[in-house]
Amino acid sequence: MLSPYRVLDLTTERGLLCGQLLGDLGADVIQIEPPGGSRARRLGPFVDDVPHPDRSLYWWSYTRNKRSLVLDVTQPRGRELLLALARNAHFVIESHDPGAMAAQGLGYDDLAAVNPALVYVSITPFGQTGPRARWADADIVLLAAGGPLVLTGDADRPPVRLPVPQAYLHASADAAVGAMVAHHERMRSGRGQHVDVSAQQSMALATQSYILCEAVGHAPVQRSAGGLVNGPLRIRLLFPARDGHVAITFLFGSAIGPFSRRLMEWIHAEGGCDAATRDKNWLAYGEALLDGSEPIAEFERVKLVVERFTRSRTKAELLAAALERGLLIAPVATIDEVLESPQLEARAYWQDLPHTELGRTVRHPGPFAQFGGSPVRHRRRPPLTGEHTEEILRDDLGLDDVARAALHAARVA
């Protein structure tokens, strides 16, 4: 889909996913790295626990379908070469602090002067403007500033972040969408523009409708491990199984109440509760809890009934019953179970890419979507440091052997 287009990717670990998404769609993505390689290459874990820039699993996760060019853009000659590449590029992605690229003569205005059709995407913690634009960032800072952090963790202790950094993955995905929107406008008008992505704003969007609670005067949602708290109600969504956990949508109302009714009918049939518990009005149960006609303590008791029941069965048994009886139960998969998923296998999700430097193939996550007419393909494994420097200098910039040798001697490339 994007095979005619070229992307210059100057992102750090903040924005690597954006370029990978465009590369998955067919664009020629050139990852421009400083001498010694991107600092993202130094982020673990590493293959076989051997720290090395070309063994970083973090790097491997976000750089497939890219070429690597080592270029010191802080030197005048490096800047000249980047401008030369920009003349024929369609997108530039960068994730440096606000003003850092402009200070080097490589901001949007500088590149638009040589290529007015360029779509220039900036990914930063808080955006290019505003009182927090230059604040220091970390994943936990952005989750806190955007709102999701308040929902994560146990209610009786401070909130916690997820172990895998999330903020810049959301920002990078939003940046890829923003790039495509700007590209659509370019197809109409012929002109590019600056796409300014704030990771804080991306995280705010990730709270979905919860961010609107305060705005409409609704009680704000509070964190509760394995569920959520809405006013006096503690909604539980995770329950133990004999061999792990399952997610159960155990709620009420016209949409979900019938599922809860069928669950309690099953529990009663297996001797797990009495008829009175089974026969509660699950459609109107939420209203009964809120108006006090059903004590909150009784709801807590019912949740323990469900817990005792699920704890006595395996995840597979609970899933089989859910499919047979029409229940909202889903197993919580481990990483190994995801890797062995028959559903993902049937859809040919996993892709094996040859890593010649390791002498073996490595399984990579597959495409983010399947397109019937133009399937996403993993054309390239993640590149080694500067792996394509020579071919880009020679074939894309037209530099001869003498010119390339001079660049290497000056440590520009």
C-alpha positions, -999 to 999 in steps of 0.1 A, spaced: 0 0 0 28 24 8 55 8 -14 60 40 -35 68 61 -4 99 67 17 101 73 54 131 89 72 129 76 108 149 95 133 131 83 163 146 70 195 129 44 217 101 69 220 87 64 185 101 33 168 68 16 164 54 44 142 80 37 115 75 -1 118 38 3 111 45 24 80 71 -2 70 46 -30 75 23 -12 51 51 -13 25 70 20 29 107 21 25 117 31 60 153 42 66 161 42 103 187 69 108 210 61 137 238 81 153 274 66 153 274 35 175 237 29 169 204 39 184 202 40 222 172 17 219 197 -10 209 210 -9 245 176 -18 260 172 -54 272 163 -81 274 189 -95 250 190 -127 230 206 -155 250 212 -129 277 242 -116 258 241 -77 258 248 -65 223 233 -37 201 222 -63 176 207 -86 201 182 -63 218 147 -78 219 134 -43 224 150 -32 191 138 -63 174 102 -56 185 99 -23 167 123 -22 137 113 -49 113 108 -38 77 134 -10 81 169 -3 67 196 11 90 217 41 80 243 54 105 246 92 100 259 118 124 234 146 117 251 169 143 279 174 118 274 198 89 280 171 63 256 147 80 230 174 80 235 181 43 231 144 35 199 142 56 185 172 37 194 155 4 175 124 15 146 146 26 142 161 -9 129 128 -21 113 115 10 76 115 18 76 112 56 100 122 84 94 108 119 113 121 149 109 118 187 135 143 201 127 169 227 108 199 214 131 223 195 160 198 194 157 191 157 151 228 148 183 237 168 202 215 144 186 230 113 164 199 108 131 211 121 99 210 101 104 245 86 139 235 75 129 203 58 97 218 43 119 244 26 135 217 5 104 195 2 70 213 8 52 180 3 69 164 33 48 150 62 69 156 93 58 137 124 70 147 159 64 124 189 71 140 223 61 135 259 37 165 261 37 180 226 56 208 210 39 236 230 24 243 264 39 248 299 49 211 302 64 208 267 99 205 280 92 184 311 113 153 316 95 121 309 93 84 318 66 58 311 52 61 346 51 100 343 31 98 311 7 72 324 2 94 355 -2 126 335 -26 110 310 -48 93 335 -46 55 331 -22 51 361 -49 59 386 -69 28 373 -40 3 377 -33 -16 408 -49 -25 441 -73 0 458 -55 -2 491 -21 10 479 -5 34 454 -11 28 417 14 8 397 24 9 360 24 -21 337 58 -38 334 59 -32 296 62 5 287 29 17 272 29 54 266 50 56 235 34 26 219 1 45 220 18 77 209 35 58 180 3 42 168 -14 76 169 15 91 150 11 65 123 -26 73 120 -17 111 120 8 105 92 -18 88 71 -43 116 77 -17 141 66 -8 120 36 -45 119 26 -45 157 26 -13 158 7 -29 136 -20 -55 163 -24 -35 195 -20 1 184 -27 13 200 5 27 183 36 24 195 72 37 190 107 20 163 128 25 170 165 18 140 187 17 142 225 22 109 245 2 124 273 -28 130 250 -25 95 236 -26 81 271 -56 102 280 -74 87 250 -65 53 262 -87 57 292 -116 55 267 -149 68 282 -135 70 317 -119 104 310 -154 118 305 -167 108 340 -157 141 357 -167 162 327 -203 149 328 -206 148 366 -204 111 369 -186 94 398 -150 88 387 -139 52 383 -115 39 409 -89 12 406 -96 -23 419 -73 -52 411 -90 -74 386 -119 -51 381 -131 -15 389 -149 5 415 -180 26 405 -194 44 435 -201 18 462 -198 -11 438 -167 -31 435 -169 -49 401 -148 -80 398 -137 -92 364 -110 -117 372 -115 -150 390 -92 -179 399 -93 -212 381 -76 -244 391 -47 -237 367 -46 -199 364 -73 -172 360 -103 -164 339 -120 -131 330 -157 -131 337 -180 -102 328 -202 -106 359 -225 -76 355 -261 -67 353 -287 -49 331 -304 -59 299 -272 -64 280 -251 -84 304 -277 -97 330 -288 -127 309 -252 -139 308 -249 -136 346 -282 -155 350 -270 -184 329 -237 -185 349 -257 -187 382 -279 -214 367 -249 -235 359 -234 -229 394 -267 -240 410 -270 -271 388 -235 -281 400 -245 -276 436 -225 -244 440 -254 -221 452 -290 -222 464 -320 -214 443 -325 -180 459 -290 -169 447 -297 -184 413 -330 -166 410 -319 -130 418 -331 -104 393 -298 -101 374 -313 -76 349 -322 -51 376 -295 -62 402 -274 -31 397 -303 -8 406 -311 -29 436 -276 -25 448 -276 12 443 -309 19 460 -301 -3 489 -328 -30 485 -300 -55 480 -271 -51 505 -236 -46 491 -225 -74 515 -248 -98 497 -232 -89 464 -198 -96 480 -211 -130 491 -222 -139 456 -188 -130 441 -173 -155 466 -197 -181 454 -185 -175 419 -149 -177 430 -153 -210 448 -169 -224 417 -143 -212 392 -114 -223 415 -126 -259 412 -123 -260 374 -95 -256 349 -94 -227 324 -102 -252 296 -132 -265 314 -146 -231 320 -140 -220 284 -158 -252 271 -188 -245 293 -188 -208 282 -190 -219 246 -217 -244 253 -238 -223 276 -233 -189 262 -213 -174 291 -189 -144 292 -158 -163 304 -124 -161 288 -91 -178 299 -63 -154 309 -35 -167 287 1 -170 297 28 -160 272 34 -197 264 -3 -202 257 -3 -172 233 27 -186 214 8 -220 211 -26 -205 204 -43 -226 177 -63 -195 166 -31 -175 159 -16 -205 142 -47 -209 120 -44 -173 109 -6 -177 102 1 -149 127 36 -157 137 63 -150 111 97 -166 112 125 -143 99 161 -154 93 187 -137 115 218 -147 97 241 -133 123 226 -158 148 225 -186 123 188 -193 129 154 -180 123 135 -161 150 97 -160 154 83 -125 153 47 -112 160 27 -110 128 8 -82 111 -15 -59 130 -43 -64 105 -49 -87 75 -57 -70 42 -73 -91 15 -58 -73 -15 -25 -61 -2 -13 -83 27 12 -70 53 45 -88 48 76 -90 69 101 -82 42 131 -75 64 142 -86 98 153 -59 122 185 -44 108 220 -46 122 237 -13 132 244 6 100 236 -25 79 224 -5 49 247 25 52 268 16 22 239 9 -2 220 41 8 251 63 4 259 47 -29 225 40 -44 202 66 -29 227 95 -25 249 86 -55 282 89 -35 313 72 -50 339 51 -32 361 82 -25 332 102 -10 320 73 11 355 66 24 358 103 34 325 101 53 337 70 72 370 86 80 353 117 94 329 95 114 299 111 96 286 77 84 
